[in-house]
Amino acid sequence: MPAQGVTYNTTMALVAGAVPLLLLVFARVAQRPGRATIEGWAWMFGALGLYLFITGTHMTLTWPLQHVDGASHCCAVDNITFGEPAMYFGVLLLFGAFALVRAERALLDRGIPFDVVAVVRPFLYAGAFGGLGLFMIAVSGLQFGMWRPPPDEPIAGMLAGTGLEPIYIAFAYGFTGLAAVTAPFAPEGRVVARIAAVSLFVAGMLWLFVALTVFYGHIGFTDV
Amino acid sequence: MSNWNPFDGFPSDVGDQDAARWGAGLAKLALVVVVLGLVVTAVAWAVFSAELGAGILSGVFAGTAGALVIRQAILAERE
């Protein structure tokens, strides 16, 4: 058992990065005139949502990440900051995917135009509340000294003592929160929509990069 | 009716020629990022440390993915 416990948050971070980036592509595909069915997209989001929901729920209820001596606020508190948002957004993504599949089939069977905005907007409203929680995680993480990696963790350890990693992770939470909070209001305003889209892209890139680094770092850090 | 995508605020109907031009350009950009990134990774790995090399490699993969995400968003699965 590694010092920090069971660290399956590597793939969780990868999914957290993939989802915003894929949502951007989906937003373009879904609104393209004469497009094909979006059922494949819905099932894909359902699969990613299921992954986040299962791992986030397990992390929230069992706290598999352990405190590491010598590292400030690492890593037991990550059970809250990783686990709970993953559970919340994962279940929203999962049910949103089901709603897309069901709505597209039902409306097309009746010859009614399929309005993607009307189907996903309730989930975006719920996501906005989660976005507020992400803002508070960013603020509290900085305030209470989170995201300071153990010096012997590969890659992240290079930043130990510089304060860069806490700022990086706080921005990742902050941009994800900004995307979640602005997304429900995007259809009413072009500027808000662009803020949501750019935030989504930046958040996805930040999570993707950190996920790729921890695949290397956590393997190197696991001395078993 | 407005011509902007309700989800991202950018124009909904990018012309086929524009989409093809951007698609080709971003694919080339992704290729350049991969090739140059791998060279920089190898140099950093050998000269400085494996950690730095792995960090740069992570950035190369993320940057390539970002370029391809924008490409696929612009193309939006057109034929």
Boltz contact constraints between the chains, C-beta under 6 A:
constraints:
  - contact:
      token1: [A, 21]
      token2: [B, 69]
      max_distance: 6.0
  - contact:
      token1: [A, 24]
      token2: [B, 73]
      max_distance: 6.0
  - contact:
      token1: [A, 25]
      token2: [B, 72]
      max_distance: 6.0
  - contact:
      token1: [A, 25]
      token2: [B, 73]
      max_distance: 6.0
  - contact:
      token1: [A, 27]
      token2: [B, 7]
      max_distance: 6.0
  - contact:
      token1: [A, 27]
      token2: [B, 8]
      max_distance: 6.0
  - contact:
      token1: [A, 28]
      token2: [B, 73]
      max_distance: 6.0
  - contact:
      token1: [A, 28]
      token2: [B, 76]
      max_distance: 6.0
  - contact:
      token1: [A, 29]
      token2: [B, 76]
      max_distance: 6.0
  - contact:
      token1: [A, 29]
      token2: [B, 77]
      max_distance: 6.0
  - contact:
      token1: [A, 31]
      token2: [B, 5]
      max_distance: 6.0
  - contact:
      token1: [A, 31]
      token2: [B, 12]
      max_distance: 6.0
  - contact:
      token1: [A, 32]
      token2: [B, 76]
      max_distance: 6.0
  - contact:
      token1: [A, 117]
      token2: [B, 6]
      max_distance: 6.0
  - contact:
      token1: [A, 154]
      token2: [B, 51]
      max_distance: 6.0
  - contact:
      token1: [A, 155]
      token2: [B, 51]
      max_distance: 6.0
  - contact:
      token1: [A, 155]
      token2: [B, 54]
      max_distance: 6.0
  - contact:
      token1: [A, 155]
      token2: [B, 55]
      max_distance: 6.0
  - contact:
      token1: [A, 158]
      token2: [B, 51]
      max_distance: 6.0
  - contact:
      token1: [A, 186]
      token2: [B, 7]
      max_distance: 6.0
  - contact:
      token1: [A, 187]
      token2: [B, 6]
      max_distance: 6.0
  - contact:
      token1: [A, 190]
      token2: [B, 4]
      max_distance: 6.0
  - contact:
      token1: [A, 190]
      token2: [B, 9]
      max_distance: 6.0
  - contact:
      token1: [A, 193]
      token2: [B, 8]
      max_distance: 6.0
  - contact:
      token1: [A, 193]
      token2: [B, 9]
      max_distance: 6.0
  - contact:
      token1: [A, 194]
      token2: [B, 9]
      max_distance: 6.0
  - contact:
      token1: [A, 197]
      token2: [B, 8]
      max_distance: 6.0
  - contact:
      token1: [A, 205]
      token2: [B, 66]
      max_distance: 6.0
  - contact:
      token1: [A, 208]
      token2: [B, 62]
      max_distance: 6.0
  - contact:
      token1: [A, 209]
      token2: [B, 58]
      max_distance: 6.0
  - contact:
      token1: [A, 209]
      token2: [B, 62]
      max_distance: 6.0
  - contact:
      token1: [A, 212]
      token2: [B, 58]
      max_distance: 6.0
  - contact:
      token1: [A, 212]
      token2: [B, 61]
      max_distance: 6.0
  - contact:
      token1: [A, 212]
      token2: [B, 62]
      max_distance: 6.0
  - contact:
      token1: [A, 213]
      token2: [B, 58]
      max_distance: 6.0
  - contact:
      token1: [A, 216]
      token2: [B, 54]
      max_distance: 6.0
